[in-house]
Amino acid sequence: MADLTVSFLQTELHWHDAVANRASIAQHLSHITGPTDLIVLPEMFTTGFSMEAPEQAETMDGPTVAWLREQAAQHNAVVTGSVIIKERDAYFNRLLWVRPDGSLRSYDKRHLFTLAGEQHTYTPGSARLVEEWRGWRICPLVCYDLRFPVWSRNQPTEPYDLLLYVANWPAVRRTAWATLLRARAIENVACALGVNRIGRDALGHDYSGDSALLDARGNYLVEANDRAGVFTHTLRRAELDEFRTKFTALNDGDAFELLG
């Protein structure tokens, strides 16, 4: 099985300015010097974490989806991150998973952040997304989903090798971010990636970044701390398979079914 090269972007975001954010992110991504398989952007990377969906939402045939297709083709990699999407009369915090050939899958954030009133603006998702890409099975989730281990659970019926979260996670809760991300890697015997933003948004919330990539043992492979930039690391398939062969905790998990 092949190794997987992952690139993730930690950056400040321009408040409610999709054009500026796409341009800034494209500039960052232009610094990727070698082949990569997966590019991960933060949550709501075109706007910042906003409840002003009627004014900020795009559609699935809008400029950001087109831009993601361009970036995926240019880098010959999947590009993923979440944006505000309107579909029919509903709004979604939607993670888009765009392949180099332009094909697209999506995941709607399941756990809406009630402390910010996200549930009053957005419609929650009802199903996880597990995508196979270049020999790896990957489960992308969004921000607050990190706090809910049942939703994140690596199950025999829908296994994955890499669990990732895109986020706008505020600095005031940075200890929880680091602790939970590490726990998700350890308990699911999977690599884990959390991609957060930095800077301050227009609402006065500070973001410390702390984006990180961990192996299935919970060891840090990459720590972005509070730095802006693109961080790239190659995950070794043989290392993951060897650890799982020796440490078979996933075989002893409880069987369960999510009811709603």
N, C-alpha and C positions, 0 to 999 in steps of 0.2 A: 504494500500500500504506500501511496505517495506521502511525502511531507506536505505541510500546508504553511505557506508564508502569509502572515497576517499583518496588515498595516492599519493603524488607527490614529485618528486625528483628535487632539485635544487643543481647543482654541476658544477665544472669546467669540461671542456672537453679536451681530448688529441687531438691535431691537426692532422687530417688525420691518425688516428690510431684506426681503428675499434676494433681490438683485445683488446687493452688497455681500450677502453671505455666500451666495453661489460663487461670486468672483473671488472672494477671499479664500474659500475652501479650494477652489480650482488652483489657485496660486500655491497653496500648501501642498496639494497633491502633486503638483508639477515637480516637487523636490524628491519624489520617490524615484530612486536611481536605478533600481533593478526590478526584475519580475516580482509580482506579488499576486496572490490568489484572492485575497479578500480585503476590502477597504471598509472600515467601520467609522461612521460619523455619529455625533451626539444626537440626543433626543431633540425634536423640533429644531433642527439645524438651520432652518430658513428664517425663524422668527424669535427664538428664545421661548421659554415656557410661558405661553400666553393663553388666557381664557377668552381672548377676543377673536374667537373662531369665525364669526360671520364676516369680519373685515379681513381676516388673514388667510382663510382657507383657500386651497387650490383644488382642482379636480384631478382625476386620474389621467386626463389628457392635457394637463397644464404644463407650464414651463419647467417646474422642478422635476417632474417625471421624465420629460424630454432631456433635461440636463443630466440626470442620473444615467440615462441610457448612453449619452455621449461619453460620460466619464467611464462607465463600465467598458465600453468598446475601446476607448483610448488606452486604458490600462490593462485590458484583457483580464479583468477581475470582476467578481461580484462587488457591487457597491451597495451599502445598506445604511440606513439611519431613519429616523422618524420625522414626519411632517404633518401639518394640519390638513386633512382632506375632507371635502364635502362630498357626500354621496346621497343622492335623492334629498331628503330633508334632514339628514343627520350629519354630525361632524365626528370625526375619528382622529385620535392620536395614532397615526398609522405608520408602522415600520414598513418600508419598501425594500424588497430584496431583488435587485436588478442584475441580471447576468449580462455578459459581454454580447450575446446575440440579441439583446433587447427584451428577452422574455422576463416576466415579472411575477413575483408572488408577494403577498403582503400578510402582515399580522397586526391586528388592532389591539392596542394596549388593554389588557384584561382588568388590571387593578388600577382604578382611577384614584388620584390623590385627593381624598375628601377634605384634607386640611386646607387645600387651596380651592375647593369647590369645583374640582375638575369634573365631578359626576354631574354637575348641573349644565355643563356645556357639551361634553363628549359622550358618545355611546360606547359602552365597554365591548371588548371582543369576547368571543365565545369559544375559540379554538386556538390551540398552539400551532406553531409552524415549526416543522423539522425538515430542513433541506439537506439533500446530499449534494456535496460539491467537491469535485476532485478527490474523491475517496474518503471524505470526512462527512459525518452527519452533524449538522449544526442547528442549534435551537436558539433563535434570537428573541429576546424579550425586551421590555421597556421599563426602565427606572423603578417605580414603586413595586413592580412585580418581584423585585429582588427580596422583598420582605416576606414573601409567601412561598415557603419551601415545597408545599404540596404541588403548586402549579409548576414549579421548576423541576420537579422530581424526574430523574432519569429512570424511565420505566422500560421493562422488557418489550412491551408492545410498541414503544416509540423511542428507541434508544438514540442517544447522541454522543458525540465525542467532544464537542466544544459547545459550551453554554455562554451566551453573550448578552450583555445588557447595555443599551444605549440610554443615556441619562442626562438630566439637568438636576443634579443632586446637590443641595446647598451645603456650604461649608459648615454650618452649625451642626450638621449631622454626619460629618465626615468619618467619625469613629464607627458609626453603624454601617456606613458604606464599605469600609475596609473589612470589617468583621464579617459581615454577611456575605460579601463576595468570596472571601476565603472559605467560609463555611459551605457555600454552594459548590465550590470545586471539590472540597474534601468529601462531602456527603454523597455526591453524585459520581465520584471517581471519574471526573472529566476535567479537561482544561476549561478555564473560565476567563472571560474578558469583560471588564467593565469600562465603558467609555463615557467620560463626563466632560463638561465644559469648564472653563475658568472665567474669571472676571466678575463684573457686577452687572445685573440687568436693570432695566428701567424702574423696576419695583423696589430696588434697593437690596436685593438678595445677592449675597456673595457666593462664589463657587470656587472651591479650592482645587478642582481637578481630581487628582488622585486616581486617574485612569491607570489600570494595571492588567497585566496578563499573568495568569497563574497556571501551573501544571496540575495534574490530577492529585498530587500529594498536598497541594496548597502552598507550594513554594513559588515565590515571585520570580517570574522570568523577565518582566519589564515593569518598571515603575516610572510613570511620567511625573509624579509629584505635582508641582504647580507650573510646569513648563508648557509653553505652547509649541506645537509642532506635530509632525507625523512620526510615529514610532513603529518600527518594523521588526518582526521576529519570526523565525521559522520553527513551527511545531514539528517535532520528530515523531512520526507515526510509530516507529519501532519502540520508542521509549514508553509511549502510552500503552501499547499492546503488551509489552513486557510487564509493566506494573499491574495491569489488569489481570494478567495470567497468574501472577503471584498473589495478588490481593483481590480476592473474589467477593468482596462485600456486596456488590450489586446482585449477586445470586441469592442473597439472604434477605432481600427487601420484602416488605409487606405488599401483598396484592391489594389493590384498591381501584375504585372507579369514581371519577369526578361526576357528581350529579348535577351541577349547575354553577 
